Amino acid sequence: MKFLDIAVKDLYQIFKDWKPAIFLVVAPIAFTLMFGFMFGGFSGPNQGNEDNRLPVTLVSSEQTPITESIRSYLEKSEVIKVEIADSQISIADLEQLVVDGDSAAALILPEGFSQVVRQEGKVHLQLIGDESSTAGIAVKQEIEAASTRLRTAADTGSQAVQTFEEKSEGADPSERDTVYDQAFTMALEAWNAPPVTSIETQTSSEDDPTNSDDNAFAQSLPGMMAQFAIAGLIGAAEIIVQERKSGALERLRGTAVSNSAILVGHWLAMFIMIFLQFIIMIIFGQLFLRLNFFAAPVATFLLSIGSCAFVASLGLLIGILAKMPEQTAVFALIPMFIFSGLGGAWMPLEMLGETVQKVAQFIPLSYIILGYKDILLRGAGLTQTVIPILVLFGFSALFFLPAALIFKGQNK
């Protein structure tokens, strides 16, 4: 059991200094709170009587049944709050409203909009907003979803007119417009009250104070756990580098200790270090942030094991690749920032572009965050989280195998 001796030795070297505690506990808690409060903290969206929807200025150059139906539809949105502006307001003034932060975006329905919708079935909503801001991205996604539904309503109106004309020869144009408007309005109203309702069950009851539904920390805590787990590898990877530079590795290889025992010992030390961090963060989230990790204890445990296995394998590879102790910081921080930015640690992937969402499928941190969010927000159990868990074990093998091959090559 020589690998246990190596693991204990590494853990002693790691924790004899107070610095690792900053990356493992203090920093992730601080950033969890910061990002959590940025996205609503304990409040959640639209809690109580406060309207937290994003203000969007609507300018309509004509008052028709179609534009009124669109306005009525948008006013029922859970994301945006429609504020009607004078039709004579200039584009410059609308842009200034967005720049000043008085409005998250401005939506314009130009003159002739209704006629284009009737004749061509095209729904072009002119949106003015800052696509680099969180609010701008959220509004854009909501308007794009609305555009899709408006096109469906336009198609429904056209089909209704076609059916009406087949049954009523020589129909008056005003009657066709009336039929179109009625069908268009009914189609939009159907979106607000769909005949089939999706019911999402949670493992926690509504009275459970640890229910994580709409808790912004369900995004920030898993993201910061994963991010700072990688940052915490710096000290652990330095041990491997120092061991090689001081000649301790060669002396160790001259004994009865095998290469496999050395590798497993270093890996195990990193795994235990990161697993302790995850335990502390999970308990912190459960007790202080109302995150119900214990609603699915088996899924939470296995997801934590897979996450720590991946991070430990990455740390082992970093320690073997680095030639100097200073390089371990570079080799750890670069993947930390790349994985965090593209994996959804800083911002929910739903709020990022389609390209980033596709790239995230190849980022291990995205599966850590996805797995925990499924448990916390969707009441998922082991069955629903098995894919993220297996993917994380796959990433662990992906980093461990080249580390083992390189380490073996260094011995020749």
C-alpha positions as CSV (number, residue, x, y, z in Angstrom):
1,M,0.0,0.0,0.0
2,K,2.9,2.3,-0.8
3,F,0.5,4.6,-2.8
4,L,-1.3,5.5,0.5
5,D,2.0,6.6,2.0
6,I,2.7,8.8,-0.9
7,A,-0.8,10.3,-0.7
8,V,-0.5,11.0,3.0
9,K,2.9,12.6,2.4
10,D,1.4,14.9,-0.4
11,L,-1.5,15.9,1.8
12,Y,0.8,16.8,4.6
13,Q,2.8,19.0,2.3
14,I,-0.3,20.6,0.9
15,F,-2.1,21.4,4.2
16,K,1.0,22.4,6.2
17,D,0.6,25.8,4.6
18,W,-2.6,28.0,4.9
19,K,-2.6,29.1,1.3
20,P,-4.4,26.2,-0.2
21,A,-7.4,27.0,2.0
22,I,-7.8,30.3,0.0
23,F,-8.4,28.4,-3.3
24,L,-10.3,25.5,-1.8
25,V,-12.7,27.3,0.6
26,V,-12.4,31.0,1.0
27,A,-12.3,32.1,-2.7
28,P,-15.1,29.7,-4.0
29,I,-17.4,30.8,-1.1
30,A,-16.7,34.5,-1.8
31,F,-17.2,34.2,-5.6
32,T,-20.3,32.0,-5.1
33,L,-21.9,34.8,-3.1
34,M,-20.8,37.4,-5.5
35,F,-22.1,35.7,-8.6
36,G,-25.2,34.5,-6.8
37,F,-26.3,38.0,-5.7
38,M,-25.6,39.2,-9.3
39,F,-28.2,36.8,-10.5
40,G,-30.8,37.5,-7.8
41,G,-29.4,36.0,-4.6
42,F,-32.0,34.4,-2.5
43,S,-34.9,36.3,-4.1
44,G,-35.4,34.3,-7.3
45,P,-37.3,35.9,-10.3
46,N,-40.5,37.7,-9.6
47,Q,-40.7,36.7,-5.9
48,G,-43.4,38.5,-3.9
49,N,-45.1,41.5,-5.4
50,E,-41.9,43.0,-7.0
51,D,-41.8,43.0,-10.8
52,N,-38.3,42.0,-11.8
53,R,-39.0,41.7,-15.5
54,L,-36.7,43.6,-17.9
55,P,-38.3,46.8,-19.2
56,V,-38.6,46.9,-23.0
57,T,-39.9,50.0,-24.8
58,L,-42.5,49.2,-27.5
59,V,-43.0,51.6,-30.4
60,S,-45.9,50.9,-32.8
61,S,-46.4,53.2,-35.7
62,E,-49.9,51.8,-36.3
63,Q,-52.8,50.5,-34.2
64,T,-54.2,47.4,-35.8
65,P,-55.7,44.1,-34.4
66,I,-52.3,42.5,-35.3
67,T,-50.2,45.0,-33.4
68,E,-52.6,45.0,-30.5
69,S,-52.4,41.2,-30.4
70,I,-48.6,41.3,-30.3
71,R,-48.6,43.9,-27.6
72,S,-51.1,41.9,-25.5
73,Y,-49.0,38.8,-26.0
74,L,-45.7,40.4,-25.0
75,E,-47.3,42.0,-21.9
76,K,-47.8,38.4,-20.6
77,S,-44.1,37.6,-20.8
78,E,-42.4,36.5,-17.7
79,V,-39.1,37.9,-18.9
80,I,-39.9,41.4,-20.3
81,K,-42.1,44.2,-19.1
82,V,-43.6,46.2,-22.0
83,E,-43.5,50.0,-21.8
84,I,-45.4,51.8,-24.6
85,A,-43.7,54.8,-26.1
86,D,-45.0,57.6,-28.4
87,S,-44.9,56.5,-32.0
88,Q,-43.1,59.7,-32.9
89,I,-40.0,59.0,-30.7
90,S,-36.8,58.9,-32.7
91,I,-34.3,56.0,-33.1
92,A,-31.7,58.1,-31.4
93,D,-33.9,58.6,-28.3
94,L,-34.6,54.9,-28.2
95,E,-30.9,54.1,-28.3
96,Q,-30.3,56.6,-25.6
97,L,-32.9,54.9,-23.4
98,V,-30.9,51.7,-23.7
99,V,-27.6,53.4,-23.2
100,D,-28.8,55.1,-20.0
101,G,-30.2,51.8,-18.7
102,D,-33.8,53.1,-18.6
103,S,-34.8,50.3,-20.9
104,A,-33.2,46.9,-21.5
105,A,-34.2,47.2,-25.2
106,A,-36.5,48.9,-27.6
107,L,-38.9,47.1,-30.0
108,I,-40.2,48.8,-33.1
109,L,-43.3,47.8,-35.2
110,P,-43.0,50.1,-38.2
111,E,-45.7,51.5,-40.5
112,G,-47.1,48.8,-42.8
113,F,-46.0,46.1,-40.4
114,S,-49.5,44.5,-40.3
115,Q,-49.8,44.5,-44.1
116,V,-46.5,42.7,-44.5
117,V,-47.5,40.1,-42.0
118,R,-50.9,39.5,-43.8
119,Q,-49.5,39.4,-47.3
120,E,-46.1,37.8,-46.9
121,G,-46.3,36.0,-43.5
122,K,-43.0,37.6,-42.5
123,V,-42.6,38.9,-38.9
124,H,-39.7,41.3,-38.7
125,L,-39.3,42.8,-35.2
126,Q,-36.7,45.6,-35.1
127,L,-34.9,45.4,-31.8
128,I,-32.5,47.9,-30.3
129,G,-30.4,46.6,-27.5
130,D,-27.0,45.8,-26.1
131,E,-26.3,42.2,-27.1
132,S,-23.1,42.2,-24.9
133,S,-25.1,42.7,-21.7
134,T,-26.9,40.0,-19.8
135,A,-30.2,41.9,-20.0
136,G,-29.8,42.4,-23.8
137,I,-29.1,38.7,-24.3
138,A,-32.2,37.7,-22.3
139,V,-34.4,40.2,-24.2
140,K,-33.1,39.0,-27.5
141,Q,-33.8,35.4,-26.7
142,E,-37.3,36.2,-25.6
143,I,-38.1,38.3,-28.7
144,E,-36.7,35.5,-31.0
145,A,-39.0,33.1,-29.3
146,A,-41.9,35.5,-29.7
147,S,-41.0,35.9,-33.4
148,T,-41.2,32.2,-34.0
149,R,-44.7,32.1,-32.4
150,L,-45.8,35.1,-34.4
151,R,-44.8,33.4,-37.6
152,T,-46.9,30.4,-36.5
153,A,-49.8,32.7,-35.8
154,A,-49.3,34.4,-39.2
155,D,-49.4,30.9,-40.9
156,T,-52.6,30.1,-39.0
157,G,-54.2,33.3,-40.2
158,S,-53.3,32.6,-43.8
159,Q,-54.7,29.1,-43.6
160,A,-57.9,30.4,-42.0
161,V,-58.3,32.9,-44.9
162,Q,-57.7,30.2,-47.4
163,T,-60.4,28.0,-45.9
164,F,-62.8,30.9,-45.7
165,E,-62.3,31.8,-49.4
166,E,-62.8,28.2,-50.4
167,K,-66.2,28.2,-48.6
168,S,-67.2,31.7,-49.4
169,E,-66.8,32.7,-53.1
170,G,-66.5,36.5,-53.7
171,A,-65.8,37.3,-50.1
172,D,-65.2,41.0,-49.3
173,P,-61.5,41.9,-48.6
174,S,-62.6,43.4,-45.2
175,E,-64.1,40.0,-44.3
176,R,-60.9,38.3,-45.2
177,D,-58.9,40.7,-43.0
178,T,-61.4,40.1,-40.1
179,V,-61.0,36.3,-40.4
180,Y,-57.2,36.7,-40.5
181,D,-57.1,39.0,-37.5
182,Q,-59.3,36.6,-35.5
183,A,-57.2,33.6,-36.3
184,F,-54.0,35.4,-35.7
185,T,-55.2,36.6,-32.2
186,M,-56.5,33.2,-31.3
187,A,-53.3,31.5,-32.3
188,L,-51.3,33.9,-30.1
189,E,-53.6,33.4,-27.2
190,A,-53.2,29.6,-27.6
191,W,-49.5,30.0,-26.9
192,N,-50.3,31.7,-23.6
193,A,-52.7,29.0,-22.6
194,P,-51.5,25.7,-24.2
195,P,-53.8,22.7,-24.1
196,V,-51.1,20.5,-22.7
197,T,-49.4,21.7,-19.5
198,S,-45.9,20.4,-18.6
199,I,-45.7,19.5,-14.9
200,E,-42.2,19.4,-13.4
201,T,-41.9,17.4,-10.1
202,Q,-39.5,18.2,-7.4
203,T,-38.2,15.9,-4.7
204,S,-38.6,18.8,-2.2
205,S,-42.0,20.0,-1.0
206,E,-43.1,23.6,-1.4
207,D,-42.8,24.0,2.4
208,D,-39.2,22.7,2.5
209,P,-36.9,25.7,3.3
210,T,-34.1,24.1,1.4
211,N,-36.0,23.9,-1.9
212,S,-33.6,25.2,-4.6
213,D,-36.2,26.3,-7.2
214,D,-35.3,29.7,-8.7
215,N,-32.2,29.9,-6.4
216,A,-29.5,31.8,-8.2
217,F,-26.8,30.1,-6.1
218,A,-27.7,26.8,-7.8
219,Q,-25.8,28.3,-10.8
220,S,-23.0,30.0,-8.9
221,L,-22.0,27.4,-6.3
222,P,-21.4,24.5,-8.7
223,G,-19.5,26.8,-11.1
224,M,-17.2,28.1,-8.4
225,M,-16.7,24.7,-6.9
226,A,-15.4,23.4,-10.3
227,Q,-13.4,26.6,-11.1
228,F,-11.5,26.8,-7.8
229,A,-11.0,23.1,-7.7
230,I,-8.7,23.5,-10.7
231,A,-7.1,26.6,-9.2
232,G,-6.3,24.6,-6.1
233,L,-4.3,22.1,-8.1
234,I,-1.4,24.6,-8.3
235,G,0.1,23.6,-4.9
236,A,-0.5,19.9,-5.4
237,A,1.1,19.9,-8.9
238,E,4.1,21.8,-7.5
239,I,4.8,18.8,-5.2
240,I,5.3,16.6,-8.2
241,V,7.6,19.1,-9.9
242,Q,9.7,19.7,-6.8
243,E,9.9,15.9,-6.2
244,R,11.4,15.5,-9.7
245,K,13.8,18.5,-9.4
246,S,15.1,17.6,-6.0
247,G,15.9,14.1,-7.1
248,A,13.4,12.6,-4.7
249,L,11.6,10.9,-7.5
250,E,14.7,9.1,-8.8
251,R,15.4,7.9,-5.3
252,L,11.9,6.8,-4.9
253,R,12.0,4.9,-8.1
254,G,15.2,3.2,-6.9
255,T,13.2,1.5,-4.1
256,A,10.5,-1.1,-4.3
257,V,7.9,1.5,-5.1
258,S,6.5,1.1,-8.6
259,N,5.6,3.8,-11.1
260,S,1.9,2.9,-10.7
261,A,2.0,3.4,-7.0
262,I,3.7,6.8,-7.4
263,L,1.1,7.9,-9.9
264,V,-1.9,6.6,-7.9
265,G,-0.5,8.1,-4.7
266,H,-0.2,11.6,-6.2
267,W,-3.6,11.3,-7.9
268,L,-5.2,10.1,-4.7
269,A,-3.8,13.1,-2.7
270,M,-5.3,15.5,-5.3
271,F,-8.6,13.6,-5.3
272,I,-8.9,13.7,-1.5
273,M,-8.0,17.4,-1.4
274,I,-10.7,18.3,-4.0
275,F,-13.2,16.0,-2.5
276,L,-12.8,17.7,0.9
277,Q,-13.5,21.1,-0.9
278,F,-16.6,19.7,-2.5
279,I,-17.9,18.4,0.8
280,I,-17.4,21.7,2.5
281,M,-19.1,23.6,-0.3
282,I,-22.0,21.2,-0.5
283,I,-22.6,21.5,3.3
284,F,-22.3,25.3,3.0
285,G,-24.8,25.4,0.2
286,Q,-27.2,23.0,2.0
287,L,-27.1,24.9,5.3
288,F,-26.7,28.6,4.3
289,L,-27.9,28.9,0.6
290,R,-31.0,26.7,0.7
291,L,-29.6,24.3,-1.9
292,N,-31.0,20.9,-1.4
293,F,-28.1,18.6,-2.4
294,F,-29.4,15.9,0.0
295,A,-32.6,15.5,-1.9
296,A,-30.7,13.1,-4.2
297,P,-27.7,11.9,-2.0
298,V,-26.6,9.1,-4.2
299,A,-26.5,11.3,-7.4
300,T,-24.8,14.1,-5.5
301,F,-22.2,11.7,-4.1
302,L,-21.4,10.0,-7.5
303,L,-21.4,13.3,-9.3
304,S,-18.9,14.7,-6.8
305,I,-16.7,11.5,-7.2
306,G,-16.7,11.9,-11.0
307,S,-15.9,15.7,-10.7
308,C,-13.0,15.1,-8.3
309,A,-11.7,12.3,-10.4
310,F,-11.6,14.5,-13.5
311,V,-9.9,17.4,-11.6
312,A,-7.3,15.1,-10.0
313,S,-6.4,13.6,-13.3
314,L,-6.0,17.0,-14.8
315,G,-3.8,18.0,-11.9
316,L,-1.6,14.9,-12.3
317,L,-1.1,15.7,-16.0
318,I,-0.2,19.3,-15.1
319,G,2.4,18.2,-12.5
320,I,4.0,15.8,-15.0
321,L,4.1,18.3,-17.8
322,A,5.4,21.2,-15.8
323,K,9.2,21.6,-15.8
324,M,9.4,24.4,-13.2
325,P,7.2,25.1,-10.2
326,E,6.1,28.4,-11.7
327,Q,4.7,26.6,-14.8
328,T,2.1,24.8,-12.6
329,A,0.3,28.1,-12.1
330,V,0.2,28.8,-15.8
331,F,-0.9,25.2,-16.7
332,A,-3.6,25.3,-14.1
333,L,-5.0,28.8,-14.6
334,I,-5.2,28.6,-18.4
335,P,-7.6,25.6,-18.4
336,M,-9.4,27.0,-15.4
337,F,-10.3,30.2,-17.3
338,I,-11.1,28.4,-20.6
339,F,-13.2,25.7,-18.9
340,S,-15.0,28.2,-16.7
341,G,-15.8,30.7,-19.4
342,L,-17.0,28.1,-22.0
343,G,-18.4,25.7,-19.5
344,G,-21.0,28.0,-17.9
345,A,-19.3,28.7,-14.6
346,W,-19.7,32.4,-14.8
347,M,-23.0,32.6,-16.7
348,P,-25.7,30.1,-17.5
349,L,-25.2,28.5,-20.9
350,E,-28.8,29.3,-21.8
351,M,-27.8,33.0,-21.8
352,L,-24.8,32.4,-24.1
353,G,-24.7,32.1,-27.9
354,E,-25.4,28.9,-29.8
355,T,-21.7,28.5,-30.7
356,V,-20.7,28.5,-27.0
357,Q,-23.4,26.1,-26.2
358,K,-22.1,23.7,-28.8
359,V,-18.5,24.1,-27.6
360,A,-19.6,23.5,-24.0
361,Q,-20.5,19.9,-24.9
362,F,-16.7,19.2,-25.0
363,I,-16.0,21.1,-21.7
364,P,-15.9,18.9,-18.6
365,L,-17.0,21.8,-16.3
366,S,-20.3,22.1,-18.2
367,Y,-21.2,18.5,-17.1
368,I,-20.4,19.3,-13.5
369,I,-22.6,22.3,-13.5
370,L,-25.3,20.5,-15.5
371,G,-25.4,17.6,-13.1
372,Y,-25.7,19.7,-10.0
373,K,-28.3,22.1,-11.5
374,D,-30.4,19.1,-12.5
375,I,-30.3,17.9,-8.9
376,L,-31.0,21.3,-7.4
377,L,-33.4,22.8,-9.8
378,R,-35.1,19.9,-11.5
379,G,-35.3,17.3,-8.7
380,A,-33.1,14.9,-10.7
381,G,-31.9,11.6,-9.2
382,L,-29.3,9.1,-10.2
383,T,-31.1,8.1,-13.4
384,Q,-31.2,11.6,-14.8
385,T,-27.6,12.5,-13.8
386,V,-25.9,9.3,-15.0
387,I,-24.8,10.8,-18.3
388,P,-22.9,13.8,-16.7
389,I,-21.4,11.3,-14.2
390,L,-20.2,8.9,-16.9
391,V,-18.8,11.8,-19.0
392,L,-16.8,13.1,-16.1
393,F,-15.3,9.7,-15.5
394,G,-14.5,9.6,-19.2
395,F,-12.7,13.0,-18.9
396,S,-10.8,11.6,-15.9
397,A,-9.5,8.7,-18.0
398,L,-8.7,11.1,-20.9
399,F,-6.3,13.1,-18.7
400,F,-5.0,10.2,-16.6
401,L,-3.9,8.0,-19.5
402,P,-1.5,10.5,-21.2
403,A,-0.2,11.5,-17.7
404,A,0.7,7.8,-17.1
405,L,2.3,7.4,-20.5
406,I,4.4,10.6,-20.2
407,F,5.4,9.6,-16.7
408,K,6.5,6.2,-17.9
409,G,8.5,7.8,-20.7
410,Q,10.3,10.1,-18.3
411,N,11.6,7.0,-16.5
412,K,13.4,5.7,-19.6
